[in-house]
Structures are given as C-alpha cells and as structure tokens.
Amino acid sequence: MIRRVVVLLAIGALSGCRADAEVAEILATDRPEAFDVIVNTCNADLDVSVDESATEVVIEVRNNDRTVFPAGGDDCQDAVRIELDAPLGDRPIRLADGRDITITTFPLDPDEPEPDG
C-alpha cells in the first residue's frame, strides 16, 4: 500500500499538470490601467490570463510547476503585474471560478504627507 502511494506521488510530480494558483490579493498601482496580483505560490512558473470587457475583468492564474506539495502563503508569495487595455475604473475584478475579489488600494500620491505614527 505504501509503495503505491509513493509511486502515485512520483507520477503526479512528474506529470506536468497545471493547477489553479490561489490568488491572495489584488493591489492597486499608481496607474489606473494596472494592478498587481499576489499569488500564494513560491517562485512559481505562472501563467495569467486576463479577459477584459467593458463591464468586468476576469483573471485566471495557473501554476505550471511540477511539485508534489504546494508552497507559498504568508512566508512566500509571487506577484504578477497586469496591464489592462483601458483603466480599471469601476469594473469589478473576478476570478475565473466566478468569485469577486476586491482591489486593495492605499495612498499612492507621493506628495501626500505620511500619517503620523
């Protein structure tokens, strides 16, 4: 029984199967037509597809790495810059599985004073 599990794990590791990568966060940038996708992978070979329409932006992130145990999370994440054809505006960002994801914004004006603290 143990021998079969080891063989199956080895075959899975070498099969080259692509897997969905977990999107942890979307971060705003200083440009309205760009944002960063933070993914719970660690130095992974990622493919990102973007389907941009007038009403929404849909993203899908795939991990091409051949690993048995997924890595990534709070200790290591990857970032991918997305360049849209038009500014994001008020269009929602959705993941390919249909879930909405909120874009994290923060003060981006370099002339704005830093808050005390």
BELQUI-V561707 format. One record per residue. N is the residue number from 1. RES is the residue in three letters. SS is DSSP state (H for helix, E for strand, C for the rest). OMEGA is omega in degrees with one decimal (* if undefined). BURIAL is # if it has 16 or more other C-alpha atoms within 10 Angstrom, else .. Layout:
n->N res->RES ss->SS omega->OMEGA burial->BURIAL
n->N res->RES ss->SS omega->OMEGA burial->BURIAL
This chain:
n->1 res->MET ss->C omega->179.5 burial->.
n->2 res->ILE ss->H omega->-179.7 burial->.
n->3 res->ARG ss->H omega->179.2 burial->.
n->4 res->ARG ss->H omega->179.2 burial->.
n->5 res->VAL ss->H omega->179.1 burial->.
n->6 res->VAL ss->H omega->179.5 burial->.
n->7 res->VAL ss->H omega->178.6 burial->.
n->8 res->LEU ss->H omega->177.1 burial->.
n->9 res->LEU ss->H omega->179.6 burial->.
n->10 res->ALA ss->H omega->177.8 burial->.
n->11 res->ILE ss->H omega->178.5 burial->.
n->12 res->GLY ss->H omega->-179.5 burial->.
n->13 res->ALA ss->H omega->-176.3 burial->.
n->14 res->LEU ss->H omega->-172.8 burial->.
n->15 res->SER ss->C omega->178.6 burial->.
n->16 res->GLY ss->C omega->-179.9 burial->.
n->17 res->CYS ss->C omega->175.6 burial->.
n->18 res->ARG ss->C omega->-179.7 burial->.
n->19 res->ALA ss->E omega->174.0 burial->.
n->20 res->ASP ss->E omega->176.4 burial->.
n->21 res->ALA ss->C omega->-177.9 burial->#
n->22 res->GLU ss->C omega->175.6 burial->#
n->23 res->VAL ss->E omega->-178.3 burial->#
n->24 res->ALA ss->E omega->-171.8 burial->#
n->25 res->GLU ss->E omega->172.0 burial->.
n->26 res->ILE ss->E omega->-177.6 burial->#
n->27 res->LEU ss->E omega->175.0 burial->#
n->28 res->ALA ss->E omega->173.4 burial->#
n->29 res->THR ss->C omega->179.3 burial->#
n->30 res->ASP ss->C omega->179.2 burial->.
n->31 res->ARG ss->C omega->-175.2 burial->.
n->32 res->PRO ss->C omega->-179.8 burial->.
n->33 res->GLU ss->C omega->-178.8 burial->.
n->34 res->ALA ss->E omega->171.7 burial->#
n->35 res->PHE ss->E omega->-179.7 burial->#
n->36 res->ASP ss->E omega->176.0 burial->#
n->37 res->VAL ss->E omega->178.1 burial->#
n->38 res->ILE ss->E omega->-172.1 burial->#
n->39 res->VAL ss->E omega->178.4 burial->#
n->40 res->ASN ss->C omega->172.3 burial->#
n->41 res->THR ss->C omega->-178.3 burial->#
n->42 res->CYS ss->C omega->-179.0 burial->#
n->43 res->ASN ss->C omega->-174.4 burial->.
n->44 res->ALA ss->C omega->171.9 burial->#
n->45 res->ASP ss->C omega->-172.9 burial->.
n->46 res->LEU ss->E omega->168.0 burial->#
n->47 res->ASP ss->E omega->178.2 burial->.
n->48 res->VAL ss->E omega->174.7 burial->.
n->49 res->SER ss->E omega->-178.7 burial->.
n->50 res->VAL ss->E omega->174.9 burial->#
n->51 res->ASP ss->E omega->-173.7 burial->.
n->52 res->GLU ss->E omega->175.1 burial->#
n->53 res->SER ss->C omega->179.8 burial->.
n->54 res->ALA ss->C omega->-174.9 burial->.
n->55 res->THR ss->C omega->-178.1 burial->.
n->56 res->GLU ss->E omega->173.3 burial->.
n->57 res->VAL ss->E omega->-179.7 burial->#
n->58 res->VAL ss->E omega->179.2 burial->#
n->59 res->ILE ss->E omega->174.1 burial->#
n->60 res->GLU ss->E omega->179.5 burial->#
n->61 res->VAL ss->E omega->179.8 burial->#
n->62 res->ARG ss->E omega->178.9 burial->#
n->63 res->ASN ss->E omega->-179.3 burial->#
n->64 res->ASN ss->C omega->-177.8 burial->#
n->65 res->ASP ss->C omega->177.9 burial->#
n->66 res->ARG ss->C omega->-178.9 burial->#
n->67 res->THR ss->C omega->177.2 burial->#
n->68 res->VAL ss->C omega->-178.0 burial->.
n->69 res->PHE ss->C omega->-179.1 burial->.
n->70 res->PRO ss->C omega->177.2 burial->.
n->71 res->ALA ss->C omega->177.6 burial->.
n->72 res->GLY ss->C omega->-176.9 burial->#
n->73 res->GLY ss->C omega->-178.1 burial->#
n->74 res->ASP ss->C omega->-176.7 burial->.
n->75 res->ASP ss->C omega->-178.7 burial->.
n->76 res->CYS ss->C omega->177.9 burial->.
n->77 res->GLN ss->C omega->175.5 burial->#
n->78 res->ASP ss->E omega->177.1 burial->#
n->79 res->ALA ss->E omega->179.0 burial->#
n->80 res->VAL ss->E omega->177.5 burial->.
n->81 res->ARG ss->E omega->177.9 burial->.
n->82 res->ILE ss->E omega->177.6 burial->#
n->83 res->GLU ss->E omega->179.2 burial->.
n->84 res->LEU ss->C omega->176.1 burial->.
n->85 res->ASP ss->C omega->-179.5 burial->.
n->86 res->ALA ss->C omega->177.6 burial->.
n->87 res->PRO ss->C omega->-178.6 burial->.
n->88 res->LEU ss->C omega->-179.3 burial->#
n->89 res->GLY ss->C omega->-178.9 burial->.
n->90 res->ASP ss->C omega->177.5 burial->.
n->91 res->ARG ss->C omega->175.7 burial->.
n->92 res->PRO ss->E omega->172.3 burial->.
n->93 res->ILE ss->E omega->179.6 burial->#
n->94 res->ARG ss->E omega->171.7 burial->#
n->95 res->LEU ss->E omega->-176.1 burial->#
n->96 res->ALA ss->C omega->178.9 burial->#
n->97 res->ASP ss->C omega->175.8 burial->.
n->98 res->GLY ss->C omega->-179.3 burial->.
n->99 res->ARG ss->C omega->172.4 burial->.
n->100 res->ASP ss->E omega->175.1 burial->.
n->101 res->ILE ss->E omega->-176.7 burial->.
n->102 res->THR ss->C omega->176.8 burial->.
n->103 res->ILE ss->E omega->178.3 burial->#
n->104 res->THR ss->E omega->178.7 burial->.
n->105 res->THR ss->C omega->177.9 burial->.
n->106 res->PHE ss->C omega->-179.1 burial->.
n->107 res->PRO ss->C omega->-177.7 burial->.
n->108 res->LEU ss->C omega->-178.0 burial->.
n->109 res->ASP ss->C omega->-177.5 burial->.
n->110 res->PRO ss->C omega->179.2 burial->.
n->111 res->ASP ss->C omega->179.9 burial->.
n->112 res->GLU ss->C omega->-179.0 burial->.
n->113 res->PRO ss->C omega->176.3 burial->.
n->114 res->GLU ss->C omega->177.0 burial->.
n->115 res->PRO ss->C omega->177.0 burial->.
n->116 res->ASP ss->C omega->175.7 burial->.
n->117 res->GLY ss->C omega->* burial->.
